[in-house]
Amino acid sequence: MATLAAVIASTHHPFYYKASTAPPEERPPFADEWVAKIMAFRETLTRARPDVLVMVGSDHFHQLWLDNMPQFLIGKAPFYDAGYYNEEREFGLPRMLLRGQEDLSAHMLRGGIDGGFDLAFSNELRIDHSITCPIITLRPEADLPIVPVYTNIFAPPLPQPKRFVQLGRMIRELVESWPSDLRVAVVGTGHLSLELGGPRQFGPHGPDPEFDRKAVEWIASGDIEASLAEVTLDSLWTPGNATHGFMDFMLMMGVAGEGAKADHVDTLDLFHTMEAYFTWYPAGAPE
């Protein structure tokens, strides 16, 4: 069966690419520290020697809209166009063409549906920065095939937080039951406290540092029970109007497992959000 080589969770800040590639005179003052943290984070994936990436993210109303909004969707295409004009215009993000791993997509769809998740699928999924940003930070060569998994964190009615955890557990079961000798890394991105378009968007740090502190502790220690006891769809409005993206972190905690302590934890306070990076090695740290 396939090996779950790594479980990796992070935020996905679209400004990283521009901040890290700008000439010295245009680089923001925090760029060097940010790049150093990303280089260390990238090494955690490299050490795992993955053959395939399962990429968990959320469409930012680029392809999926209110006329047809799946709660959970898996891509099953041979290739994925990645990038949109506004992402190029605002953030300087590059367009990409990513290979798909169709066999694993099909296995996850069949097993997920049989296991109680009525998953949607797409043969024509186009990917945005929730997946291209971790490609840039973790695997800029963009040379590994992917299975994209999209979750709905933006358009109510949203799934309950516990459903994200359950899907994470299911993803792990499906990866580990895939009849293959390949090494799979599950990579997911979400948000800590985050405000978009509101009065708390541009502060010296995230809009709710106390929530960020607790969230990092939950994730790093694998305390799924504590996060589920406190996090609800209603409560997530309080730290910031886009904090429902934390449920994708909860999904990744489900992949890592209850009580699984992260092997790599790092954070960085930026000008309106805390960046956070976590890696687990379910089979033990690589040599």
Backbone as CSV, one residue per row, in Angstrom:
resi,resn,N_x,N_y,N_z,CA_x,CA_y,CA_z,C_x,C_y,C_z
1,MET,0.825,-1.191,0.000,0.000,0.000,0.000,0.872,1.257,0.000
2,ALA,0.253,2.380,-0.327,0.973,3.642,-0.342,1.436,4.014,1.063
3,THR,2.487,4.798,1.127,3.021,5.307,2.393,2.605,6.757,2.563
4,LEU,2.034,7.080,3.724,1.767,8.474,4.063,3.078,9.053,4.591
5,ALA,3.804,9.732,3.704,5.171,10.153,4.016,5.216,11.407,4.878
6,ALA,4.227,12.291,4.725,4.213,13.532,5.500,2.816,14.117,5.478
7,VAL,2.507,14.826,6.547,1.289,15.633,6.632,1.750,17.060,6.901
8,ILE,1.364,17.976,6.040,1.896,19.338,6.103,0.742,20.333,6.042
9,ALA,0.734,21.266,6.981,-0.330,22.270,7.042,0.295,23.649,7.181
10,SER,-0.280,24.610,6.478,0.258,25.969,6.567,-0.805,26.975,6.163
11,THR,-0.505,28.221,6.437,-1.264,29.314,5.846,-0.817,29.465,4.393
12,HIS,-1.525,30.296,3.625,-1.145,30.466,2.207,-1.203,31.954,1.841
13,HIS,-0.160,32.658,2.193,-0.132,34.100,1.977,0.295,34.402,0.543
14,PRO,-0.576,35.018,-0.266,-0.224,35.230,-1.676,0.865,36.271,-1.899
15,PHE,1.225,37.047,-0.876,2.275,38.045,-1.042,3.681,37.445,-0.930
16,TYR,3.790,36.179,-0.510,5.132,35.626,-0.309,5.949,35.644,-1.593
17,TYR,5.350,35.257,-2.691,6.110,35.153,-3.943,6.724,36.495,-4.310
18,LYS,5.935,37.553,-4.257,6.447,38.880,-4.616,7.482,39.348,-3.598
19,ALA,7.221,39.111,-2.307,8.160,39.547,-1.270,9.500,38.838,-1.398
20,SER,9.482,37.584,-1.817,10.713,36.786,-1.852,11.491,36.957,-3.146
21,THR,10.866,37.465,-4.180,11.538,37.595,-5.478,11.822,39.042,-5.860
22,ALA,11.364,39.995,-5.064,11.582,41.405,-5.384,13.063,41.759,-5.256
23,PRO,13.545,42.739,-6.020,14.929,43.193,-5.850,15.127,43.779,-4.454
24,PRO,16.361,43.799,-3.963,16.615,44.210,-2.573,15.993,45.540,-2.189
25,GLU,16.020,46.495,-3.089,15.496,47.821,-2.747,13.973,47.839,-2.626
26,GLU,13.311,46.779,-3.098,11.846,46.728,-3.036,11.334,45.690,-2.040
27,ARG,12.228,44.966,-1.415,11.801,43.910,-0.500,11.294,44.514,0.805
28,PRO,10.191,44.000,1.327,9.711,44.492,2.623,10.686,44.105,3.732
29,PRO,10.670,44.798,4.868,11.663,44.556,5.917,11.605,43.158,6.524
30,PHE,10.456,42.504,6.418,10.316,41.166,7.001,10.643,40.052,6.013
31,ALA,11.038,40.384,4.784,11.187,39.380,3.733,12.268,38.356,4.058
32,ASP,13.425,38.801,4.559,14.522,37.855,4.788,14.158,36.824,5.849
33,GLU,13.526,37.265,6.928,13.107,36.316,7.962,12.063,35.360,7.415
34,TRP,11.142,35.863,6.615,10.089,35.040,6.022,10.705,33.980,5.118
35,VAL,11.631,34.387,4.262,12.270,33.438,3.344,13.018,32.365,4.128
36,ALA,13.714,32.745,5.197,14.456,31.759,5.989,13.509,30.724,6.591
37,LYS,12.356,31.171,7.073,11.389,30.237,7.646,10.831,29.313,6.568
38,ILE,10.569,29.848,5.387,10.044,29.022,4.292,11.086,27.997,3.842
39,MET,12.361,28.375,3.800,13.395,27.418,3.398,13.447,26.234,4.370
40,ALA,13.336,26.521,5.657,13.328,25.434,6.639,12.076,24.574,6.501
41,PHE,10.955,25.215,6.246,9.690,24.499,6.058,9.749,23.628,4.805
42,ARG,10.299,24.172,3.740,10.411,23.415,2.487,11.212,22.142,2.682
43,GLU,12.248,22.221,3.494,13.103,21.060,3.721,12.321,19.917,4.362
44,THR,11.275,20.231,5.130,10.509,19.161,5.767,9.779,18.307,4.726
45,LEU,9.353,18.919,3.632,8.746,18.131,2.554,9.818,17.388,1.768
46,THR,10.908,18.051,1.469,11.983,17.412,0.710,12.463,16.148,1.414
47,ARG,12.613,16.218,2.746,13.085,15.063,3.511,12.135,13.869,3.400
48,ALA,10.853,14.143,3.188,9.863,13.064,3.122,9.899,12.305,1.797
49,ARG,10.554,12.838,0.803,10.715,12.200,-0.514,9.371,11.762,-1.114
50,PRO,8.424,12.689,-1.248,7.111,12.295,-1.769,7.139,12.057,-3.276
51,ASP,6.240,11.188,-3.715,6.012,10.967,-5.145,4.742,11.665,-5.619
52,VAL,3.819,11.899,-4.693,2.497,12.458,-5.007,2.121,13.429,-3.890
53,LEU,1.410,14.489,-4.260,0.891,15.438,-3.279,-0.626,15.464,-3.340
54,VAL,-1.278,15.193,-2.215,-2.702,15.475,-2.067,-2.794,16.886,-1.501
55,MET,-3.424,17.792,-2.230,-3.405,19.223,-1.886,-4.800,19.669,-1.464
56,VAL,-4.940,20.075,-0.207,-6.214,20.527,0.338,-6.239,22.048,0.342
57,GLY,-7.254,22.628,-0.261,-7.398,24.077,-0.295,-8.844,24.468,-0.482
58,SER,-9.050,25.742,-0.781,-10.407,26.262,-0.970,-10.399,27.278,-2.096
59,ASP,-11.337,27.155,-2.994,-11.459,28.090,-4.107,-11.978,29.427,-3.592
60,HIS,-11.303,30.510,-3.985,-11.672,31.852,-3.538,-12.655,32.490,-4.525
61,PHE,-13.756,31.778,-4.785,-14.783,32.246,-5.724,-14.215,32.521,-7.118
62,HIS,-13.181,31.759,-7.501,-12.643,31.898,-8.841,-13.403,31.029,-9.838
63,GLN,-13.467,29.739,-9.547,-14.203,28.833,-10.432,-15.556,28.460,-9.847
64,LEU,-15.619,28.301,-8.549,-16.853,27.868,-7.885,-17.587,29.086,-7.361
65,TRP,-18.879,29.155,-7.669,-19.674,30.321,-7.298,-20.992,29.845,-6.698
66,LEU,-21.865,30.787,-6.376,-23.083,30.453,-5.659,-24.089,29.687,-6.510
67,ASP,-23.870,29.599,-7.805,-24.774,28.808,-8.646,-24.483,27.315,-8.538
68,ASN,-23.297,26.953,-7.987,-22.944,25.532,-7.885,-21.759,25.406,-6.943
69,MET,-22.036,25.300,-5.634,-20.978,25.321,-4.622,-20.922,23.986,-3.887
70,PRO,-19.995,23.113,-4.266,-19.856,21.845,-3.541,-19.239,22.078,-2.165
71,GLN,-19.596,21.222,-1.221,-18.976,21.327,0.104,-17.567,20.735,0.096
72,PHE,-17.406,19.592,-0.550,-16.093,18.945,-0.656,-15.961,18.391,-2.070
73,LEU,-14.865,18.701,-2.728,-14.679,18.337,-4.133,-13.276,17.794,-4.338
74,ILE,-13.160,16.769,-5.169,-11.861,16.204,-5.549,-11.686,16.352,-7.052
75,GLY,-10.532,16.865,-7.452,-10.212,16.927,-8.868,-9.775,15.565,-9.378
76,LYS,-10.163,15.247,-10.626,-9.769,13.958,-11.212,-9.356,14.127,-12.672
77,ALA,-8.484,15.111,-12.887,-8.032,15.428,-14.239,-6.571,15.033,-14.429
78,PRO,-6.159,14.840,-15.672,-4.739,14.529,-15.922,-3.831,15.736,-15.732
79,PHE,-4.380,16.949,-15.927,-3.624,18.188,-15.749,-4.547,19.245,-15.165
80,TYR,-3.940,20.217,-14.474,-4.701,21.318,-13.892,-4.043,22.644,-14.247
81,ASP,-4.797,23.503,-14.933,-4.358,24.881,-15.069,-4.454,25.542,-13.703
82,ALA,-3.465,26.362,-13.375,-3.429,26.991,-12.061,-3.089,28.465,-12.223
83,GLY,-3.895,29.307,-11.596,-3.667,30.742,-11.624,-4.772,31.485,-12.330
84,TYR,-5.039,32.688,-11.837,-6.078,33.558,-12.400,-5.511,34.955,-12.584
85,TYR,-6.152,35.732,-13.450,-5.633,37.046,-13.797,-5.478,37.941,-12.582
86,ASN,-6.477,37.954,-11.704,-6.369,38.855,-10.546,-5.231,38.447,-9.614
87,GLU,-4.874,37.149,-9.586,-3.742,36.706,-8.769,-2.415,37.162,-9.380
88,GLU,-2.362,37.191,-10.701,-1.183,37.753,-11.366,-1.095,39.254,-11.118
89,ARG,-2.220,39.932,-11.277,-2.257,41.397,-11.171,-1.931,41.869,-9.756
90,GLU,-2.553,41.261,-8.750,-2.410,41.747,-7.382,-1.158,41.219,-6.691
91,PHE,-0.807,39.979,-6.960,0.246,39.335,-6.185,1.458,38.921,-7.016
92,GLY,1.376,39.042,-8.329,2.475,38.617,-9.183,2.649,37.121,-9.258
93,LEU,1.607,36.365,-8.911,1.737,34.905,-8.895,1.842,34.355,-10.314
94,PRO,2.702,33.364,-10.525,2.866,32.802,-11.867,1.746,31.827,-12.211
95,ARG,1.444,31.711,-13.479,0.569,30.637,-13.948,1.344,29.318,-13.904
96,MET,0.615,28.231,-13.690,1.234,26.907,-13.637,0.376,25.902,-14.394
97,LEU,0.998,24.809,-14.780,0.291,23.635,-15.282,0.778,22.462,-14.440
98,LEU,-0.135,21.898,-13.645,0.221,20.838,-12.707,-0.337,19.502,-13.171
99,ARG,0.469,18.454,-13.058,0.007,17.118,-13.416,-0.917,16.573,-12.336
100,GLY,-1.915,15.792,-12.765,-2.797,15.124,-11.830,-2.424,13.660,-11.657
101,GLN,-2.773,13.097,-10.494,-2.596,11.663,-10.239,-4.000,11.047,-10.287
102,GLU,-4.425,10.639,-11.487,-5.806,10.219,-11.688,-6.149,8.946,-10.926
103,ASP,-5.200,8.026,-10.791,-5.494,6.781,-10.087,-5.840,7.050,-8.622
104,LEU,-5.059,7.903,-7.980,-5.342,8.218,-6.581,-6.638,9.020,-6.457
105,SER,-6.892,9.925,-7.393,-8.167,10.655,-7.379,-9.350,9.690,-7.425
106,ALA,-9.277,8.727,-8.341,-10.371,7.766,-8.484,-10.523,6.920,-7.217
107,HIS,-9.406,6.517,-6.632,-9.445,5.722,-5.403,-10.075,6.523,-4.265
108,MET,-9.706,7.782,-4.140,-10.242,8.611,-3.064,-11.723,8.905,-3.261
109,LEU,-12.132,9.115,-4.497,-13.552,9.358,-4.761,-14.395,8.129,-4.438
110,ARG,-13.980,6.990,-4.937,-14.754,5.770,-4.699,-14.782,5.441,-3.207
111,GLY,-13.622,5.476,-2.574,-13.570,5.140,-1.160,-14.263,6.158,-0.280
112,GLY,-14.153,7.431,-0.641,-14.815,8.465,0.144,-16.326,8.356,0.083
113,ILE,-16.849,8.121,-1.116,-18.298,7.969,-1.267,-18.779,6.721,-0.526
114,ASP,-18.043,5.631,-0.663,-18.425,4.407,0.042,-18.296,4.558,1.559
115,GLY,-17.430,5.488,1.982,-17.205,5.678,3.407,-18.082,6.744,4.039
116,GLY,-19.032,7.290,3.287,-19.986,8.214,3.889,-19.831,9.673,3.514
117,PHE,-18.930,10.002,2.583,-18.796,11.375,2.096,-19.289,11.442,0.655
118,ASP,-20.337,12.216,0.432,-20.860,12.387,-0.929,-20.035,13.452,-1.641
119,LEU,-18.855,13.058,-2.059,-17.882,13.981,-2.634,-18.276,14.394,-4.044
120,ALA,-18.116,15.662,-4.348,-18.219,16.130,-5.726,-16.879,15.893,-6.413
121,PHE,-16.886,15.970,-7.749,-15.634,15.850,-8.485,-15.666,16.770,-9.690
122,SER,-14.483,17.014,-10.241,-14.374,17.850,-11.433,-13.252,17.338,-12.310
123,ASN,-13.567,17.190,-13.592,-12.553,16.870,-14.597,-11.965,18.131,-15.220
124,GLU,-12.464,19.287,-14.850,-12.011,20.550,-15.447,-11.733,21.590,-14.371
125,LEU,-11.159,21.156,-13.279,-10.888,22.062,-12.168,-9.688,22.939,-12.489
126,ARG,-9.857,24.225,-12.247,-8.750,25.173,-12.350,-8.412,25.643,-10.940
127,ILE,-7.139,25.701,-10.642,-6.672,25.847,-9.270,-6.255,27.278,-8.995
128,ASP,-6.510,27.728,-7.758,-6.083,29.081,-7.395,-5.009,29.038,-6.311
129,HIS,-4.787,30.183,-5.633,-3.592,30.320,-4.799,-3.636,29.520,-3.503
130,SER,-4.786,28.946,-3.128,-4.773,28.080,-1.944,-3.928,26.830,-2.189
131,ILE,-3.703,26.498,-3.452,-2.843,25.362,-3.803,-1.545,25.822,-4.455
132,THR,-1.588,26.868,-5.286,-0.332,27.310,-5.908,0.626,27.923,-4.890
133,CYS,0.100,28.583,-3.851,1.016,29.154,-2.844,1.829,28.077,-2.128
134,PRO,1.219,26.978,-1.650,2.074,25.940,-1.058,2.969,25.228,-2.070
135,ILE,2.589,25.208,-3.338,3.518,24.703,-4.351,4.749,25.602,-4.399
136,ILE,4.526,26.909,-4.387,5.635,27.872,-4.436,6.521,27.747,-3.203
137,THR,5.912,27.618,-2.033,6.726,27.588,-0.818,7.382,26.231,-0.586
138,LEU,6.702,25.146,-0.945,7.183,23.811,-0.594,7.846,23.054,-1.746
139,ARG,7.376,23.262,-2.957,7.888,22.488,-4.101,7.867,23.363,-5.343
140,PRO,8.710,24.406,-5.387,8.627,25.365,-6.498,8.916,24.752,-7.864
141,GLU,9.549,23.565,-7.883,9.749,22.898,-9.171,8.417,22.474,-9.793
142,ALA,7.381,22.334,-8.973,6.041,21.927,-9.432,6.136,20.664,-10.290
143,ASP,6.924,19.702,-9.823,7.227,18.524,-10.627,6.490,17.268,-10.176
144,LEU,5.677,17.355,-9.115,4.993,16.176,-8.609,3.520,16.198,-8.992
145,PRO,2.944,15.040,-9.319,1.507,15.001,-9.602,0.707,15.265,-8.339
146,ILE,-0.483,15.817,-8.511,-1.295,16.212,-7.366,-2.696,15.624,-7.461
147,VAL,-3.341,15.567,-6.301,-4.782,15.343,-6.203,-5.337,16.539,-5.429
148,PRO,-6.036,17.463,-6.090,-6.591,18.611,-5.364,-7.893,18.246,-4.647
149,VAL,-8.007,18.721,-3.418,-9.224,18.554,-2.623,-9.676,19.949,-2.211
150,TYR,-10.862,20.342,-2.653,-11.384,21.669,-2.319,-12.474,21.548,-1.258
151,THR,-12.427,22.479,-0.299,-13.446,22.539,0.737,-14.156,23.886,0.674
152,ASN,-15.371,23.922,1.135,-16.138,25.168,1.166,-15.980,25.826,2.528
153,ILE,-15.213,26.913,2.569,-15.055,27.689,3.797,-15.606,29.102,3.648
154,PHE,-16.218,29.395,2.509,-16.618,30.761,2.203,-18.121,30.978,2.050
155,ALA,-18.849,30.014,1.557,-20.236,30.241,1.128,-21.203,29.447,1.998
156,PRO,-21.824,30.095,3.004,-22.795,29.388,3.851,-23.968,28.860,3.029
157,PRO,-24.517,27.706,3.461,-24.218,26.959,4.692,-22.940,26.142,4.567
158,LEU,-22.059,26.296,5.557,-20.789,25.582,5.571,-20.930,24.256,6.316
159,PRO,-20.090,23.295,5.992,-20.052,22.082,6.811,-19.593,22.424,8.234
160,GLN,-20.004,21.598,9.193,-19.596,21.798,10.570,-18.103,21.477,10.746
161,PRO,-17.443,22.104,11.725,-16.019,21.806,11.957,-15.727,20.317,12.105
162,LYS,-16.604,19.584,12.775,-16.340,18.155,12.978,-16.302,17.411,11.646
163,ARG,-17.010,17.929,10.646,-17.011,17.268,9.344,-15.657,17.413,8.663
164,PHE,-14.993,18.532,8.881,-13.647,18.708,8.340,-12.697,17.707,8.979
165,VAL,-12.796,17.533,10.291,-11.943,16.561,10.972,-12.214,15.159,10.433
166,GLN,-13.489,14.832,10.266,-13.849,13.508,9.750,-13.299,13.293,8.343
167,LEU,-13.353,14.328,7.516,-12.806,14.189,6.166,-11.293,13.995,6.225
168,GLY,-10.628,14.697,7.126,-9.188,14.490,7.269,-8.858,13.053,7.628
169,ARG,-9.610,12.485,8.577,-9.376,11.085,8.936,-9.631,10.166,7.743
170,MET,-10.674,10.489,6.971,-10.985,9.676,5.799,-9.872,9.773,4.756
171,ILE,-9.341,10.966,4.539,-8.260,11.123,3.568,-7.072,10.249,3.958
172,ARG,-6.743,10.233,5.233,-5.627,9.378,5.656,-5.924,7.909,5.375
173,GLU,-7.126,7.447,5.708,-7.486,6.058,5.441,-7.386,5.740,3.954
174,LEU,-7.819,6.677,3.127,-7.818,6.432,1.690,-6.404,6.405,1.135
175,VAL,-5.545,7.304,1.592,-4.156,7.293,1.139,-3.487,5.986,1.544
176,GLU,-3.683,5.573,2.790,-2.993,4.381,3.284,-3.584,3.086,2.749
177,SER,-4.774,3.150,2.126,-5.361,1.955,1.512,-5.191,1.936,-0.005
178,TRP,-4.516,2.928,-0.554,-4.291,2.983,-2.003,-3.281,1.904,-2.396
179,PRO,-3.657,1.003,-3.289,-2.743,-0.072,-3.682,-1.631,0.451,-4.594
180,SER,-0.606,0.974,-3.980,0.500,1.577,-4.705,1.724,1.532,-3.804
181,ASP,2.908,1.573,-4.411,4.136,1.634,-3.614,4.682,3.062,-3.550
182,LEU,3.846,4.055,-3.895,4.297,5.446,-3.923,4.190,6.089,-2.540
183,ARG,4.971,7.134,-2.364,4.970,7.914,-1.129,4.108,9.164,-1.345
184,VAL,3.175,9.378,-0.448,2.194,10.457,-0.590,2.361,11.439,0.562
185,ALA,2.412,12.709,0.236,2.341,13.765,1.247,0.995,14.462,1.104
186,VAL,0.323,14.665,2.221,-0.929,15.431,2.233,-0.599,16.834,2.704
187,VAL,-0.877,17.805,1.860,-0.538,19.204,2.132,-1.832,20.008,2.135
188,GLY,-2.087,20.726,3.207,-3.311,21.520,3.292,-3.015,22.917,3.785
189,THR,-3.790,23.891,3.301,-3.602,25.271,3.735,-4.919,25.852,4.225
190,GLY,-4.801,26.724,5.219,-5.975,27.381,5.764,-5.602,28.731,6.336
191,HIS,-6.380,29.189,7.298,-6.161,30.495,7.924,-6.154,30.344,9.440
192,LEU,-5.434,31.232,10.100,-5.664,31.499,11.510,-6.654,32.667,11.559
193,SER,-6.581,33.546,12.552,-7.522,34.670,12.550,-7.242,35.540,11.331
194,LEU,-8.293,35.910,10.640,-8.120,36.652,9.389,-9.337,37.518,9.123
195,GLU,-9.079,38.763,8.775,-10.123,39.711,8.402,-9.862,40.171,6.979
196,LEU,-10.856,40.074,6.120,-10.734,40.524,4.739,-11.790,41.596,4.462
197,GLY,-11.331,42.784,4.123,-12.258,43.861,3.783,-12.946,44.486,4.972
198,GLY,-12.531,44.136,6.181,-13.151,44.677,7.385,-12.225,45.625,8.112
199,PRO,-12.692,46.201,9.210,-11.899,47.220,9.921,-10.640,46.689,10.578
200,ARG,-10.525,45.372,10.759,-9.339,44.816,11.420,-8.363,44.186,10.431
201,GLN,-8.508,44.493,9.136,-7.692,43.786,8.145,-6.209,44.127,8.263
202,PHE,-5.861,45.396,8.359,-4.453,45.778,8.279,-3.957,46.295,9.615
203,GLY,-3.661,45.370,10.523,-3.036,45.700,11.789,-1.625,45.170,11.822
204,PRO,-0.931,45.335,12.943,0.457,44.849,13.050,0.561,43.331,13.144
205,HIS,-0.593,42.666,13.345,-0.621,41.207,13.463,-2.028,40.758,13.101
206,GLY,-2.318,39.490,13.274,-3.660,39.006,13.006,-4.693,39.693,13.883
207,PRO,-5.957,39.688,13.473,-6.979,40.416,14.222,-7.252,39.860,15.612
208,ASP,-6.859,38.618,15.898,-7.134,38.032,17.206,-5.932,37.202,17.657
209,PRO,-4.914,37.842,18.238,-3.708,37.106,18.648,-3.989,35.989,19.646
210,GLU,-4.990,36.148,20.500,-5.289,35.095,21.467,-5.829,33.850,20.762
211,PHE,-6.693,34.041,19.772,-7.156,32.895,18.994,-5.972,32.232,18.290
212,ASP,-5.085,33.040,17.707,-3.929,32.479,17.010,-3.071,31.641,17.956
213,ARG,-2.866,32.137,19.183,-2.065,31.399,20.150,-2.690,30.039,20.452
214,LYS,-3.996,30.035,20.705,-4.675,28.769,21.000,-4.668,27.855,19.785
215,ALA,-4.893,28.426,18.602,-4.949,27.604,17.391,-3.620,26.912,17.138
216,VAL,-2.520,27.650,17.267,-1.204,27.046,17.058,-0.965,25.935,18.076
217,GLU,-1.383,26.147,19.307,-1.218,25.122,20.345,-2.044,23.878,20.019
218,TRP,-3.302,24.076,19.589,-4.132,22.930,19.212,-3.476,22.123,18.103
219,ILE,-3.030,22.827,17.059,-2.476,22.143,15.894,-1.179,21.431,16.261
220,ALA,-0.280,22.146,16.923,1.036,21.587,17.232,0.943,20.363,18.138
221,SER,-0.053,20.353,19.023,-0.193,19.235,19.966,-1.183,18.179,19.493
222,GLY,-1.866,18.437,18.366,-2.857,17.486,17.874,-4.081,17.392,18.754
223,ASP,-4.430,18.488,19.418,-5.552,18.466,20.363,-6.870,18.726,19.630
224,ILE,-7.305,17.726,18.910,-8.544,17.845,18.137,-9.735,18.049,19.070
225,GLU,-9.747,17.338,20.182,-10.873,17.418,21.112,-11.052,18.842,21.638
226,ALA,-9.954,19.503,22.000,-10.054,20.871,22.516,-10.528,21.834,21.443
227,SER,-10.041,21.663,20.224,-10.471,22.574,19.154,-11.951,22.384,18.846
228,LEU,-12.416,21.142,18.812,-13.835,20.895,18.538,-14.724,21.394,19.675
229,ALA,-14.214,21.390,20.894,-14.997,21.866,22.034,-15.207,23.370,21.980
230,GLU,-14.298,24.087,21.317,-14.358,25.546,21.326,-14.777,26.157,19.991
231,VAL,-14.458,25.486,18.901,-14.683,26.069,17.572,-16.060,25.672,17.051
232,THR,-16.851,26.673,16.679,-18.142,26.456,16.021,-18.228,27.391,14.820
233,LEU,-19.209,27.144,13.982,-19.400,28.035,12.842,-19.666,29.463,13.300
234,ASP,-20.406,29.636,14.389,-20.678,30.976,14.904,-19.448,31.596,15.545
235,SER,-18.702,30.809,16.322,-17.562,31.373,17.050,-16.464,31.850,16.107
236,LEU,-16.360,31.264,14.928,-15.280,31.628,14.010,-15.446,33.020,13.416
237,TRP,-16.624,33.633,13.549,-16.780,35.010,13.093,-16.012,35.973,13.998
238,THR,-15.862,35.638,15.268,-15.284,36.576,16.232,-13.817,36.895,15.961
239,PRO,-12.941,35.931,15.651,-11.536,36.267,15.398,-11.308,37.040,14.102
240,GLY,-12.275,37.073,13.214,-12.121,37.739,11.922,-13.061,37.126,10.918
241,ASN,-13.517,37.916,9.957,-14.595,37.463,9.080,-14.185,36.379,8.086
242,ALA,-12.881,36.062,8.010,-12.429,34.984,7.115,-11.766,33.844,7.888
243,THR,-12.042,33.771,9.180,-11.375,32.772,10.021,-11.936,31.374,9.830
244,HIS,-13.030,31.231,9.082,-13.548,29.882,8.828,-12.534,29.017,8.073
245,GLY,-11.531,29.635,7.484,-10.456,28.856,6.873,-9.685,28.028,7.873
246,PHE,-9.849,28.309,9.174,-9.212,27.467,10.190,-9.729,26.036,10.120
247,MET,-10.916,25.843,9.584,-11.444,24.482,9.500,-10.593,23.603,8.584
248,ASP,-9.875,24.194,7.633,-8.947,23.394,6.840,-7.755,22.945,7.680
249,PHE,-7.343,23.751,8.652,-6.337,23.277,9.606,-6.895,22.116,10.430
250,MET,-8.158,22.203,10.809,-8.772,21.118,11.567,-8.813,19.839,10.726
251,LEU,-9.076,19.980,9.435,-9.031,18.827,8.534,-7.644,18.192,8.574
252,MET,-6.603,19.027,8.522,-5.246,18.486,8.527,-4.897,17.840,9.859
253,MET,-5.458,18.361,10.955,-5.289,17.681,12.241,-5.922,16.294,12.187
254,GLY,-7.051,16.182,11.485,-7.673,14.873,11.314,-6.782,13.919,10.544
255,VAL,-6.074,14.432,9.529,-5.135,13.584,8.781,-3.995,13.138,9.695
256,ALA,-3.459,14.072,10.460,-2.309,13.746,11.324,-2.693,12.794,12.444
257,GLY,-3.913,12.959,12.997,-4.394,12.057,14.033,-4.476,12.720,15.394
258,GLU,-5.429,12.262,16.201,-5.622,12.781,17.554,-4.347,12.606,18.384
259,GLY,-3.903,13.707,18.976,-2.727,13.661,19.832,-1.403,13.631,19.103
260,ALA,-1.431,13.738,17.777,-0.170,13.709,17.019,0.550,15.043,17.161
261,LYS,1.727,15.025,17.748,2.499,16.242,17.932,3.314,16.526,16.670
262,ALA,3.239,17.754,16.201,3.932,18.118,14.969,5.440,18.023,15.150
263,ASP,6.108,17.535,14.109,7.566,17.439,14.124,8.235,18.760,13.771
264,HIS,7.505,19.648,13.129,8.024,20.977,12.784,6.917,21.980,13.027
265,VAL,7.211,23.026,13.782,6.254,24.101,14.061,6.993,25.422,13.937
266,ASP,6.422,26.351,13.188,7.019,27.676,13.078,5.909,28.675,12.781
267,THR,6.105,29.915,13.205,5.125,30.977,12.980,5.857,32.270,12.664
268,LEU,5.115,33.212,12.086,5.644,34.536,11.788,4.491,35.526,11.787
269,ASP,4.578,36.533,12.635,3.578,37.594,12.651,3.870,38.568,11.527
270,LEU,2.895,38.709,10.639,3.015,39.680,9.553,2.049,40.832,9.796
271,PHE,1.930,41.666,8.809,1.165,42.893,8.948,-0.329,42.629,8.814
272,HIS,-0.975,41.775,9.314,-2.420,41.552,9.319,-2.767,40.100,9.502
273,THR,-1.769,39.249,9.615,-2.058,37.837,9.811,-0.837,37.137,10.394
274,MET,-1.071,36.051,11.089,0.040,35.202,11.520,0.203,34.074,10.514
275,GLU,1.420,33.907,10.016,1.743,32.771,9.182,2.153,31.611,10.087
276,ALA,1.762,30.393,9.715,2.038,29.234,10.566,2.342,28.022,9.686
277,TYR,3.301,27.204,10.137,3.808,26.088,9.347,3.978,24.859,10.245
278,PHE,3.412,23.728,9.824,3.421,22.507,10.624,3.727,21.312,9.717
279,THR,4.515,20.385,10.229,4.790,19.137,9.509,4.762,17.974,10.496
280,TRP,4.127,16.892,10.081,4.127,15.633,10.829,4.704,14.541,9.929
281,TYR,5.410,13.593,10.528,5.891,12.404,9.821,5.215,11.193,10.446
282,PRO,4.094,10.736,9.899,3.350,9.643,10.533,4.151,8.347,10.676
283,ALA,5.063,8.095,9.756,5.856,6.859,9.803,7.194,7.062,10.503
284,GLY,7.358,8.210,11.161,8.641,8.517,11.787,9.464,9.445,10.922
285,ALA,10.295,10.243,11.581,11.112,11.217,10.857,12.032,10.519,9.873
286,PRO,12.130,11.058,8.637,12.998,10.435,7.645,14.453,10.512,8.066
287,GLU,15.252,9.612,7.503,16.703,9.615,7.781,17.316,10.899,7.240
